Amino acid sequence: MSIYVFYYNESGARVFTKSSVNDEAKELLKRKGYKKHFFEVEAESAKEAIAKMKSNNDEYLNELKDYSDSLLFVGLVGGGHFFKK
């Protein structure tokens, strides 16, 4: 298995094996506007790495949705209590 890293910019994302991204490649990607994503994953192939990245993003978005739903509930209950008086 290899470790895969992700680089992204406004137009999309690229996936590379970590061992293939040397200093020269990092500099080229930086000049083209790419930034390194914090997520690294161990996978058999780039396709599997992308699937794991999507799964991680989906989990993160679901957690964020649950958190914001909780805040909305607290805000509505607090607002209702405030206007009730």
NORNOR-V494674 format. One record per backbone hydrogen bond with DSSP energy under -1.0 kcal/mol. CO is the residue of the C=O (numbers start at 0). NH is the residue of the N-H. E is the energy in kcal/mol with one decimal. If there is no record, write none. Layout:
BEGIN
co=[CO & CO]
nh=[NH & NH]
e=[E & E]
END
This chain:
BEGIN
co=[1 & 2 & 3 & 4 & 5 & 6 & 7 & 11 & 13 & 15 & 16 & 17 & 19 & 21 & 22 & 23 & 24 & 25 & 26 & 27 & 28 & 29 & 34 & 40 & 42 & 44 & 45 & 46 & 47 & 48 & 49 & 50 & 51 & 52 & 53 & 54 & 55 & 56 & 57 & 58 & 59 & 60 & 61 & 62 & 63 & 64 & 65 & 66 & 67 & 68 & 69 & 70 & 71 & 72 & 73 & 74 & 75 & 76 & 77 & 78 & 79]
nh=[42 & 17 & 40 & 15 & 36 & 13 & 34 & 8 & 6 & 4 & 19 & 20 & 21 & 25 & 26 & 27 & 28 & 29 & 30 & 31 & 33 & 32 & 7 & 3 & 1 & 48 & 49 & 50 & 51 & 52 & 53 & 54 & 55 & 56 & 57 & 58 & 59 & 60 & 61 & 62 & 63 & 64 & 65 & 66 & 67 & 68 & 69 & 70 & 71 & 72 & 73 & 74 & 75 & 76 & 77 & 78 & 79 & 80 & 81 & 82 & 83]
e=[-2.7 & -3.5 & -2.0 & -2.4 & -3.1 & -3.3 & -2.6 & -2.6 & -2.5 & -2.9 & -1.3 & -1.0 & -1.2 & -2.5 & -2.2 & -2.2 & -2.7 & -2.3 & -2.3 & -1.5 & -2.8 & -1.6 & -2.5 & -3.5 & -2.4 & -2.2 & -2.5 & -1.9 & -2.3 & -2.2 & -2.6 & -2.2 & -2.4 & -2.5 & -2.6 & -2.3 & -2.3 & -2.7 & -2.2 & -2.3 & -2.5 & -2.3 & -2.5 & -2.3 & -2.5 & -2.5 & -2.0 & -2.2 & -2.3 & -2.3 & -2.4 & -2.6 & -2.7 & -2.7 & -2.7 & -2.7 & -2.6 & -2.3 & -2.1 & -2.4 & -1.3]
END
